[in-house]
Amino acid sequence: MNYNLLLLTVILPINVEAVGFSLDTIRDWISPQHLEESAQEETVSPNTTIIITNHKGSLTVSSWNNPRVMMRAIKKSSQKETLSKARIAIERNKNERAEIPQDELIISAPTEKDIAVDFDIIVPKTAALQITNNDGPIKIKKSGGNIDVTAYNGDIEIYRPTGTVKAHAQQGDILVKLATFEPSSSLLLTTNQGSVTVKAPSSLAAHFSATTKHGKVTSDLTITLEPITTKLTKATYKDMTRSILGTFGNGTAPITIEVQKGDICVEEY
């Protein structure tokens, strides 16, 4: 007996992550990533300002008690020839405009669209940091110098800073974990779209100002609110969850948080 077989190909929607594949994995199959690792060491003065600019990729900065900067970078691209041509620029500069002239070490990632760079950098503990990342997360660990950091599309995490901190995320969350908060310290944390979390010990002493336009402000720590004179209406209660002015302990060092869309939370650890 003869049978005529009709084979049909049926295309069904598949959840690739449910069967163990991520979308990034599928992209790598279609357009495989080429990697190139580089490392460099620079001797600097302890109070050097480290300026880091990345365009795409992660950026992690930690500190030590040595007057040296150690940089490890992994460049990634789907085009091997593009990868070989892209260079990470490192230059020294003297900022004569500062009140006290300061040395600067400037680290800049390549700007080609097809290039991503993951940085892992160790800096002197007393070095000041000025960091910008256009697309990717930023993590800073145990910095003793002043920090000024901006992430346009990515989260910011800062652990155990002891200097002043200024952090802005255009689109991303901000997390700051404080071990101490000295009278000379300050935090200014802002994000357009994302939440801000400050983790601190119960002994935190600070003047606290927090405002979110679309979200709420909460605190695990006891705070003394500054007095206000107002009518008790629905609008008042709503405003009180969005804007808080008060003091933790007897502190005067400022913690200022401004959020456009997202929550603000102070957590005890």
C-alpha positions as CSV (number, residue, x, y, z in Angstrom):
1,M,0.0,0.0,0.0
2,N,1.3,3.4,-1.0
3,Y,0.9,6.4,1.3
4,N,1.3,10.0,0.2
5,L,2.8,11.9,3.1
6,L,2.2,15.6,3.5
7,L,4.7,17.3,5.8
8,L,3.6,20.5,7.4
9,T,5.9,22.9,9.2
10,V,4.1,24.7,11.9
11,I,5.6,27.8,13.5
12,L,4.4,28.4,17.0
13,P,5.3,31.2,19.4
14,I,7.9,30.0,21.9
15,N,8.9,31.6,25.2
16,V,12.7,31.2,24.7
17,E,13.4,32.0,28.3
18,A,11.1,29.3,29.5
19,V,13.1,26.6,27.6
20,G,16.4,27.9,29.1
21,F,17.5,30.4,26.5
22,S,17.7,34.2,27.0
23,L,17.2,36.8,24.3
24,D,20.9,37.7,24.7
25,T,21.8,34.1,24.0
26,I,19.8,34.2,20.8
27,R,21.4,37.4,19.7
28,D,24.8,36.0,20.3
29,W,24.0,33.0,18.1
30,I,22.9,35.4,15.3
31,S,25.7,37.9,16.0
32,P,28.5,36.4,18.1
33,Q,30.4,38.7,20.4
34,H,34.2,39.1,20.1
35,L,36.0,40.0,23.3
36,E,39.3,41.7,24.0
37,E,40.7,42.1,27.5
38,S,43.3,44.7,28.5
39,A,44.9,45.9,31.8
40,Q,46.9,48.9,32.7
41,E,48.4,50.4,35.9
42,E,49.2,54.0,36.6
43,T,51.0,55.6,39.6
44,V,49.2,58.7,40.8
45,S,49.1,61.0,43.8
46,P,46.7,60.0,46.5
47,N,44.4,62.9,46.0
48,T,44.2,62.6,42.2
49,T,40.7,63.1,40.6
50,I,39.8,60.1,38.6
51,I,37.5,60.9,35.7
52,I,35.9,58.0,34.0
53,T,33.6,58.1,30.9
54,N,31.9,54.9,29.6
55,H,29.4,54.8,26.7
56,K,28.1,51.2,27.1
57,G,28.8,48.5,29.6
58,S,29.2,48.0,33.3
59,L,31.6,50.1,35.5
60,T,32.8,48.9,38.9
61,V,35.2,51.0,41.0
62,S,36.8,49.9,44.3
63,S,39.5,51.4,46.4
64,W,42.7,50.5,48.2
65,N,45.5,52.3,50.2
66,N,48.0,52.3,47.3
67,P,48.9,55.4,45.2
68,R,48.1,53.4,42.0
69,V,45.2,53.0,39.6
70,M,44.6,49.5,38.3
71,M,42.3,49.2,35.3
72,R,41.0,46.0,33.8
73,A,38.7,46.3,30.8
74,I,36.8,43.9,28.6
75,K,35.8,45.3,25.2
76,K,33.0,43.6,23.4
77,S,31.8,43.9,19.8
78,S,30.1,41.8,17.1
79,Q,32.7,43.1,14.6
80,K,36.2,41.8,15.2
81,E,37.8,44.5,13.1
82,T,36.0,47.2,15.0
83,L,37.2,45.7,18.3
84,S,40.8,45.8,17.2
85,K,40.7,49.5,16.2
86,A,38.8,50.7,19.3
87,R,41.1,52.1,22.0
88,I,40.6,53.0,25.7
89,A,42.2,56.5,26.2
90,I,44.1,57.2,29.4
91,E,45.6,60.6,29.9
92,R,46.9,62.8,32.7
93,N,45.9,66.4,33.2
94,K,46.6,69.2,35.7
95,N,43.4,71.1,36.7
96,E,44.8,74.6,37.2
97,R,41.3,76.1,37.6
98,A,40.7,74.4,41.0
99,E,41.4,76.4,44.2
100,I,44.2,73.9,44.9
101,P,45.6,72.6,41.5
102,Q,44.8,68.9,41.3
103,D,46.1,66.1,39.2
104,E,43.5,64.3,37.0
105,L,43.6,60.9,35.5
106,I,41.1,60.6,32.6
107,I,39.9,57.2,31.4
108,S,37.6,57.3,28.3
109,A,36.0,54.3,26.6
110,P,35.8,54.2,22.8
111,T,32.7,55.8,21.3
112,E,31.9,53.4,18.4
113,K,28.3,52.3,18.5
114,D,29.2,48.6,18.2
115,I,31.6,48.7,21.2
116,A,30.7,47.9,24.9
117,V,33.3,48.0,27.6
118,D,33.0,46.4,31.1
119,F,35.4,48.3,33.5
120,D,36.8,47.1,36.8
121,I,39.0,49.8,38.3
122,I,40.8,50.1,41.6
123,V,41.7,53.6,42.8
124,P,43.4,55.2,45.8
125,K,41.0,55.4,48.7
126,T,41.3,59.2,48.9
127,A,40.9,59.9,45.2
128,A,37.9,61.9,44.1
129,L,35.7,60.3,41.5
130,Q,33.8,61.8,38.5
131,I,32.0,59.1,36.6
132,T,29.6,59.1,33.7
133,N,28.1,56.0,32.1
134,N,25.7,56.4,29.2
135,D,24.3,52.9,29.1
136,G,25.0,50.5,31.9
137,P,25.2,50.1,35.7
138,I,27.7,51.8,38.0
139,K,29.0,50.3,41.3
140,I,31.3,52.0,43.7
141,K,32.8,50.3,46.8
142,K,34.4,51.9,49.8
143,S,35.5,55.2,48.3
144,G,36.9,57.8,50.7
145,G,37.0,60.7,48.3
146,N,34.2,62.8,47.0
147,I,31.9,61.1,44.4
148,D,30.1,62.7,41.5
149,V,28.4,60.1,39.3
150,T,25.9,60.1,36.5
151,A,24.1,57.1,34.8
152,Y,21.9,58.0,31.9
153,N,20.5,54.5,31.5
154,G,21.4,52.2,34.3
155,D,21.4,51.7,38.1
156,I,23.9,53.2,40.6
157,E,25.1,51.4,43.7
158,I,27.4,53.1,46.2
159,Y,28.7,51.1,49.2
160,R,30.2,52.6,52.3
161,P,31.3,56.1,51.1
162,T,32.9,58.5,53.5
163,G,33.1,61.6,51.5
164,T,30.4,63.7,49.8
165,V,28.2,61.9,47.3
166,K,26.4,63.4,44.3
167,A,24.6,60.8,42.2
168,H,22.1,61.2,39.3
169,A,20.3,58.5,37.3
170,Q,18.3,59.6,34.3
171,Q,16.6,56.2,34.1
172,G,17.6,53.8,36.9
173,D,17.6,53.1,40.6
174,I,20.0,54.4,43.2
175,L,21.2,52.5,46.2
176,V,23.6,53.9,48.8
177,K,24.7,51.9,51.8
178,L,26.2,53.9,54.6
179,A,28.5,52.5,57.3
180,T,29.0,56.0,58.8
181,F,27.8,59.5,58.0
182,E,30.1,62.2,59.4
183,P,29.1,65.8,60.0
184,S,31.2,66.8,57.0
185,S,29.5,64.3,54.7
186,S,26.5,65.0,52.4
187,L,24.3,63.0,50.0
188,L,22.5,64.5,47.0
189,L,20.6,61.7,45.1
190,T,18.4,62.4,42.1
191,T,16.7,60.3,39.5
192,N,14.1,61.0,36.9
193,Q,12.7,57.5,36.6
194,G,13.6,55.1,39.3
195,S,13.6,54.5,43.1
196,V,16.2,55.6,45.7
197,T,17.1,53.5,48.7
198,V,19.5,54.6,51.5
199,K,20.5,51.9,53.9
200,A,22.0,53.2,57.2
201,P,22.5,52.1,60.8
202,S,20.1,53.2,63.5
203,S,22.6,55.7,64.7
204,L,22.3,57.8,61.6
205,A,22.5,61.5,62.3
206,A,21.5,63.7,59.4
207,H,19.1,66.4,58.2
208,F,16.8,64.7,55.7
209,S,14.9,66.2,52.8
210,A,13.1,63.9,50.4
211,T,10.6,64.6,47.6
212,T,9.0,62.4,44.9
213,K,6.4,63.6,42.4
214,H,5.0,60.2,41.7
215,G,5.7,57.7,44.5
216,K,6.0,57.7,48.3
217,V,8.6,58.3,51.0
218,T,9.1,55.7,53.8
219,S,11.7,55.2,56.5
220,D,12.5,52.3,58.9
221,L,14.5,54.7,61.0
222,T,12.9,57.1,63.5
223,I,12.8,60.6,62.1
224,T,11.8,63.9,63.8
225,L,9.7,65.8,61.3
226,E,9.9,69.6,61.1
227,P,6.6,71.3,62.1
228,I,4.2,72.5,59.4
229,T,1.0,74.5,59.6
230,T,-1.7,73.1,57.3
231,K,-5.3,71.9,57.0
232,L,-5.9,68.2,57.3
233,T,-7.3,67.2,53.9
234,K,-6.8,64.3,51.5
235,A,-4.4,66.4,49.6
236,T,-2.4,67.1,52.7
237,Y,-2.1,63.4,53.6
238,K,-1.0,62.6,50.1
239,D,1.6,65.3,50.1
240,M,3.0,64.1,53.4
241,T,3.9,60.7,51.8
242,R,5.6,62.5,48.9
243,S,7.6,65.2,50.7
244,I,9.4,64.8,54.0
245,L,11.6,67.2,55.9
246,G,13.1,66.2,59.2
247,T,16.1,65.0,61.2
248,F,17.6,61.7,62.0
249,G,19.1,61.9,65.5
250,N,20.8,65.3,66.1
251,G,22.5,65.4,62.7
252,T,23.0,68.5,60.5
253,A,24.8,66.8,57.6
254,P,22.4,66.9,54.7
255,I,20.8,64.0,52.9
256,T,18.8,65.3,50.0
257,I,16.8,63.1,47.6
258,E,14.7,64.2,44.6
259,V,12.7,61.7,42.5
260,Q,10.4,62.4,39.6
261,K,8.8,59.0,39.3
262,G,9.7,56.4,41.9
263,D,9.8,55.7,45.6
264,I,12.2,56.8,48.3
265,C,13.1,54.5,51.1
266,V,15.4,54.7,54.2
267,E,16.2,51.2,55.5
268,E,18.0,50.1,58.6
269,Y,20.7,47.5,58.4
